[in-house]
Structure formats: structure tokens, C-alpha cells
Amino acid sequence: MAIFRCLCAKFEHIMIAFLQGNFVQLTPAKLIVEVGGVGYEVHISLNTYEAISKKEKGLLHTYLHITENAQVLFGFFDQQEKELFLQLISVSGVGASTARMMLSGMQPEEIIRAIVQGDARQLEQIKGIGKKSAERLVLELRDKLSKININNNPTGGFALTNKNTPHQDAVQALISLGIQKAIAEKAVDKTMQAEGAAVSLETLIKAALKNC
């Protein structure tokens, strides 16, 4: 534990504010960015995925999340999404994975609107957000987020091609977000039955999240 505290003290002075490079491998939950011959694995939200899915290179705003067991780099299409992410994880009981889940299940402006308007029930629909967490988000962030103006207008569309089917990609995305494989597969199956086989991957993942 003493060694961990020492390492954390050193990492406190390290800030990876952004990465700019080639988007080598992209999934709805993760991205590998090649910068100067080094590949950085970056965890992303579905919101960011939608914005960069047609891009081969670009800039991601990043946040290095350090815990006792891991160091995870999160990436965001714009500074506003990153700012919202940081606000969310500042609330007790809302971890980085839960914040990313929120940004995958709802658009940033929808999250802000729900919090500012005190709509805890809408927040409770997100997996990992219970009644107490939803109420705490509203209580602690209502005033702060009322001052934030997020312009969510992603310029990306959909599709760095790969060999996976939309079903496989959706299941993998849910697993990457922390959902058990069996539950993810069941949710995706249910969603595809309801939405049809032609449903877009973004819509499939968002709808499946609500069925988990």
C-alpha cells in the first residue's frame, strides 16, 4: 500500500491532456491511437464513438484515471464531454465506468437536462445508477451544470469497417462497459427482435443498454 501511495504521488504530476494521432483500431467502447509509433488504448463512450467513427486520425481529449489496480485512459471527442465526465465522477458513488456508461446511454445534453431539471427517474434508467446515486447527482451537480453549455453536434457518422457483425460489435461494446456476456447477448437479441436487423449499431447499443 505504501508503494502504491508513492506511485500515486508521482502520477499526480502527470497529465495527458490529449492525444493526436492515427485511429488504428476502433470499437464502440475502445480506441487505439498511434502517436509517434506508440499505441495508446483509450476507453471511449458511445457518444465519442459516434463522433469519430468515420475518422482515420484526429485529436482526443483525455483523462488518466488511476486506481490501486489499474491506470485507465479515457478519451473524449470534445472538451465539453470531458468536462461533463469529470463533473460526474466528482459525485460520491459515481465511478469512471459508470460515468462512461452514462455518456453511452444518453447524449451529454440529455444528462445535463435531466440533472438540471431534477429528473432523477430518467437517470435511474441508466445501468449502474440507482435511486440514491441519481438523487445525489441532481443535488450536487444541478447548480454547476446549469452553467455549462454543451453543443453536441458530432461530425462523425458510423463505420470503420471490420469483420464482426453488428450483433457481435454490440455485445462486445456492452461487455467493455462492464456488463456480463450472457446479459449483454440477451439484451442485444431482444433489441434486434424489436428494432429489426437493419438497426444501426449506435441505436442497437443504446437500446440494448436499456434492456440490460
C-alpha positions, 0 to 999 in steps of 0.5 A: 500500500505504501508503494502504491501511495508513492506511485500515486504521488508521482502520477499526480504530476502527470497529465495527458491532456490529449492525444493526436494521432492515427485511429488504428483500431476502433470499437464502440467502447475502445480506441487505439491511437498511434502517436509517434509509433506508440499505441495508446488504448483509450476507453471511449463512450458511445457518444465519442464513438459516434463522433469519430467513427468515420475518422482515420486520425484526429485529436482526443481529449483525455483523462488518466484515471488511476486506481490501486489496480489499474491506470485507465485512459479515457478519451473524449471527442470534445472538451465539453464531454470531458468536462461533463465526465469529470463533473460526474465522477466528482459525485460520491458513488459515481465511478469512471465506468459508470460515468462512461456508461452514462455518456453511452446511454444518453447524449451529454445534453440529455444528462445535463437536462435531466440533472438540471431539471431534477429528473432523477427517474430518467437517470435511474434508467441508466445501468449502474445508477440507482435511486440514491446515486441519481438523487445525489447527482441532481443535488450536487451537480444541478447548480454547476451544470446549469452553467455549462453549455454543451453543443453536441453536434458530432461530425462523425457518422458510423463505420470503420469497417471490420469483420464482426457483425453488428450483433457481435460489435454490440455485445462486445461494446456492452461487455467493455462497459462492464456488463456480463456476456450472457446479459449483454447477448440477451439484451442485444437479441431482444433489441434486434427482435424489436428494432429489426436487423437493419438497426444501426449499431449506435441505436442497437447499443443504446437500446440494448443498454436499456434492456440490460 
